[in-house]
C-alpha cells in the first residue's frame, strides 16, 4: 500500500512555481476557499529576480497587475526593481502560503491524489498547477567551447565587460539590451545574428537604437551568421562572406530559453511531436491529459515561449481555480 504524507501536508491544490502567474493562482485559490500551497525552487518571482538589473518591461504596469491589485510605476514602462517590489508586496500583504528554496523532486499520481516529494518535505494534493515558466534552461549553441568560463547564457549588468571584446549572440530583446548597455559602458561589442536582421519583437523604442549603432559602426554586427567554435581568445564564425575569426574576451549567448519538458513528461503530460513540444491541455479548463494536473502561464506554449506572458496568461489562474472549486467542496 502507498504511504501518504501527514494530514497537515495534504492540500486541495499544490502550485509549482512562485512567479507572477503562480502568485495569481494562489490568490484565486485563496478566494475560492481552497486549501493550497505554493512550492518554489528559488526566490519569489525567481525569473524576474534573475533579469538584468536595469531591465525595463515591454508591458505597461497595469498589464502586469494580478487580481486587480494596482501596480504603481514611476515610469510609462515599469522596471525590474518595481516589479519585484510589486509582486513581493502582493504575496506578503495577502499572506500567501509559499515555500521558497524548495525544489520538487518527483510527482506521482496515486488513485485520485498526487504524491509530491521535494528536497525538504512530502506533500499530498488533489490537484497540481504547474506555473514554472521557462527561464531556467537556456537554449544551447551546441558548439565546441561553449563550456568555457568566458561563455554565459545570462546577462546581469555591463560593468564586468568594460574594455573587453564581447560577442553577443542573438537578436531578441535580451540580446539587444545587453549589446547596447555593454557598448555604452565601454565594451567593444560584436553581435552575431542567425537571421537577416534584428528581431521584429524587439521593443519599439530600442530597435531604432541598435540599428543606428550598427549602421554607424559603433557596434559590429554579422547577420545570417553562426558560430563555429569558441576558444580562450577567439570566436570562429561562418558568414555569407566566408569564415571570420574574432578576437574575444567574453561570449554572451542570449538565444532564448525553454521550459523543463522532462519534468512535464515525468508527470505524464503529453507533448506534441512536431518539434514545438506543445503540452496537451484543455484551453477551457487548463487541465492537461493528466486529470487534476493544470498548466498556467508561459509553459503552455511549448517552445514558442513568446506566445504567453504575464498580461495574457494571468487569466489562467481564474479559469483553473473556478474549475477546481467546481470539483471540490471546500
N, C-alpha and C positions, 0 to 999 in steps of 0.2 A: 504494500500500500504506500502511496506517496505521502511524504511528510510535508505539512504546511507550516508557514510561519505563525507566530503567536497572533492572537486576535488584534493586538494593538498595531500590528503591521499589515492589517488587511484593509483594503480600500475599494471603493466603488471605481475609482479612476486613478491610474498612475500615469503621470505625464513625464515623458523623457525629453529633457531639454528646457532650459530656463531662459531662452531668448524672448524677444517681444511676443511671438506667437504662443510660446509656452506659457508666458505670463497671462496673455489674453485668455488662454484655455483655463488656467487656474481661476481667474476672475469669474468666468462663466460657470464653472463647476461650483464655485462658492455660492453664486447667486441662485443656482438650481438646488442647493442643499445637498450636493453630492459630497461624499467623503473622499477627499483627493490628497495626493502628494505629488510634488514635482521633484525629479531627480536630475541633477546637472553635474556633468563630469568636471566642469571648470568653475569659473566665477559667474556671477549673474550677468546675463547678456554677454556671454563669453566671446562671441564673434565680433560684436561691436567694440568690446574692450581691445581686441587684437587688431582693429582697423588702424591705419596711420593716424598719428597724433593730431594732425591738422586737417583730417578729412572733413569735407562738407557733403551732406546728403544731397541727392538729386531731388528728393521729395521735399515739399514744404512741411512745416511742423504738424499742421492739422491732419495730414495724411499719414503721419506716424503715430497718431494718438490711438490708444486702445480703450475700449469701454467708455468712450466719450469723455474721458478724463483730459482736460485741457493741457496741451503741451505749449508752453510759452517760450518763444525763442527770441533772442536779441537780433536775429538776422532773418532775411527772407528764407534762407535755407539753413536749417539747424546744423550744428557741428557735432562731432563725435562726443565731446565732453557734455554738451547739452543733452544729447540722447541718453548718455549714461546716467546723468542726474535725473532725467525724467523717469526712466524705467526703474531706477533704484527707488525713487520716491513712491511710485505706483506699487511696487512689491512690498515695501516696508510699511507704508501707511495703511495698506489693506491687510496687513498681517498674513500674507500668503504663506502656505506651508511649503517651503522649498529647502531641499537638502543640497548643498553645494559641495564641490570637490568629491564627488561620489560617482564613479564610473559604473555603468551597468555592464555586467559580465555575461549574463545569459537570461533569456526569456523563454519559458516553456509553458505551453498551454496544456492543462490537465483538466479534463471534463469541461466545466463552464468557467474555469478560473485560469489565471496566469500565475505561474510561479516566477518571481524575478529575483535574481541574485546580483548584488552589487559588490563592490570592493569592501563595503562596510556593513552590509545588512542583507536580510532576506525579506521579501515582500510577497503579498498575495493580492491580486487585483482582479475585479470582474472585467475591467476594460483598461486598455492602454492607448494613450495618444502619443505618437512619435512626432516630435517637432524639433528635430535635431539640426535642421539647416544643412549647410554644405561646405562650410569654410575650413573644416579641419583636414581635408585631404586634397592637396594640390594636384593638378594635372601635370604629370611629369613630362620632361622633354625626351626621356629615354635615350640619352646620348652619353658618350664617353666623357668623363669629367664632371658629370652632374653632382657627384657626391663630394666634390672638393669643398673645403670650408668657405671658399670665396663665393660659392653659389648659394643663393637663397630664394625661397618661393614666397616670402612675406616681406613686406616693407613697413617700417615703423616711422622713421624720420630721416632727414637728409644729412645730418651732421657727420655721421661716420664716413660719408663719401666725399667730403670736402677735399679738393685737389687730387681726386682719384679718377682713373679712367673706368667708367661704369657702362656696361651694356645692360639695357633694359629690354626684356623680351615681352612683346605683346602690344596690343593696340586698344585695350579696353580702358575704362575709367581709371582703374588702379595703376596700370602701366603709364598712362599719360600723366596722372598726378605725380607719380614718382619721378618721371623724367623731368618734368618742369621744376619740381621742387629741388631736386638734386642740382640741376643746372643753375638755378638761382642762388643756391648756397655755395657754388664754386666747384662743382664737379664737372668733369668732361663726359658728356652723355652721348651714347650712340644707341639708337632704337632699332631693334630687329623686328620686322613685321612679316608674318607669313603671307598676308593678303596684300592687295594693291594699294590700300590706303588706311588711314586712321579709322577706327571703328565708328559706325553710324550711331551707336548708342552712347557715345561719349557725351558728357554733359555739354549742353549747347553753349554755355559761356566759357568752356575750357577748350573746345575743339578748335576755334579760330586761333587761340593762343599757341597750341602745339604746332598747328600747320604753319603759322607765321614764323615760329622759331626754326622749324625745319627749312622753310623757304629761304630764310636769311642766312642759314648755315650755322646758327648758334648750336643747334642740336643736329647731329648727323643721323640720317635715317636710311635704312635699306629695306625696301619693300619687295614683296614676292621673294623673300629670303628665308633661309633656315640655317640653324646652327648645325655644323657637322660634329665638332668636338670642342671641348674646353680643356685648356692646360693651366698650369700655375700662373702663366704670364700672358697667355694669348687666347683668343677665340677664333676658331676657324668657321667661316660661313660660306654658304652657297648663295650666289646672287644671279640675276639674269645676265650679268656681265662677267660671270665666272667666279672662281673661288677667291676669297679675300681673307687675309689674316689681320686681326685687330689686336694691338697691344692692350692689355686689360688687367685691371686690379680686382673688379667685382662684377658678378653677373646677377641681376635680379630678374628672375623668370616669373613674371606675373601673367601666366597663361590661363588662369582660371582654376576653379576648384570643383569638387564633385561630392555628392552625398555618399554616405557609407552604405553602399549597396549590399555588401556582405552581411551587415547587421540586419538589414531587411530580409534578406534571403534566409538567414538562420531562423528568423521568426516565422517563416513560411509565406512571406509576401511574394506574389508572382511579379516578375519583371518582364517587360516586352523584350523580344529578341531581335529588334531592328537596330540595335546599337545605341538607341537612346535610353534604354532601360527605364521606361515609364513604369512606375509601380501600379498594380491593379487596385483601383478603389472606385467606389460609387460616388460621383460628384454631388449627389443629393444628400448623402449622409457622411461622406468622407471615410466610410468604413471600407477596409480592404477585403480581399478574398478570405482573410482570417477573421472570423466572426469575433467582434469585440475589440479588434485592433484598428485604430484610426490613424490617419495621416493629417498633418496640419502644416501649412507653410511651404517653403521652397522645396522641401523634399518631395512634394507631389509632382514636380516637373522633371524628374529623372536627370538626364544630362543637360537638359535645357533649363539651366538654373536661372536664366534671366526672365523666365515667364512669371515666376511668383516672387513677390517681395512683400514687405510689411503692409503697404497700403491696399493691396488687392487680396491678401490672404488672411487678414485679421478676421474676416467674416467666417473663416473655418471654425473658429472657436465657438461661435453661436450655433452653427449647424451641428457640430459634434455634441455639444452639451445638451442641446434640445433632443437629439436622437437618443443619447444615453439616458437622460432623465425620463424619456418616454418608456424605456425598458425597465428602469429601476424605480421603485418607490422608496425614497429616502426615509 
